[in-house]
Structures are given as C-alpha cells and as structure tokens.
Amino acid sequence: MPAIALDAPAVLIWLPNGTKPTEEHFDVNQSWILEQAVKQAHRASRDHTKRPWIKSDGRIWGEQEIAQAMHGLRALKYVR
C-alpha cells in the first residue's frame, strides 16, 4: 500500500445515499488537509441520508476507505 500524506489537500463532500461521485461533485471552493477531512467525515457521518466522499491526490475515498483511514489515525496516535 502506498504511503498516504496526511497533510495532502483534500475535498470532502456529502452525497445522498446511492449517489456515486463524479469529478464535477468535487469542483468546490473548500478544501481540507486529508487528516482533517477524514476526522470530519468520521465525526459527522451520523446523518444516514447522506454519505461522505473524500478526494485527495486523484483518489476518491468512500465510507470504507474513510473508516480504514480513521482506524489508522487512531493507531498512529498511540505510536506517537
């Protein structure tokens, strides 16, 4: 698995359930740092009518990838 730059720019969007994101969905003016986007998506994912998507470094992350990243961030917290 390639290394992930936690300080890479990222775009976080929310789409209705069942909607797959397109490039146009990520054409927004707000950007995050990847680590912040993952944490925000994880914290705010209690709205079950919409799902988070993150795009960073040309890669689109869905809920499963976001959950895995959050798990990795928690593990890093204990290592540091």
Residue pairs with C-beta under 8 A, 6 or more apart in sequence:
4 34
4 69
5 34
5 57
6 33
6 34
6 35
6 73
7 33
7 34
7 35
8 33
8 34
8 56
8 57
9 31
9 32
9 33
9 34
9 56
10 31
10 32
10 33
10 34
10 36
10 37
10 54
10 55
10 56
11 26
11 28
11 30
11 31
11 32
11 37
11 54
11 55
11 56
12 30
12 32
12 37
12 40
12 41
12 52
12 53
12 54
13 21
13 25
13 26
13 28
13 52
13 53
13 54
13 55
14 47
14 50
14 51
14 52
14 53
15 21
15 25
15 50
15 51
15 53
16 49
16 50
16 51
17 48
17 49
17 50
17 51
19 51
21 53
21 55
21 60
25 53
26 53
26 55
26 60
32 40
34 54
34 56
35 73
37 54
37 56
38 54
38 61
38 66
38 69
38 70
38 73
39 70
39 73
41 52
41 54
41 66
42 66
42 67
42 70
44 52
45 51
45 52
45 63
45 66
51 62
51 63
52 63
52 66
53 60
53 61
53 62
54 60
54 61
54 65
54 66
55 61
61 69
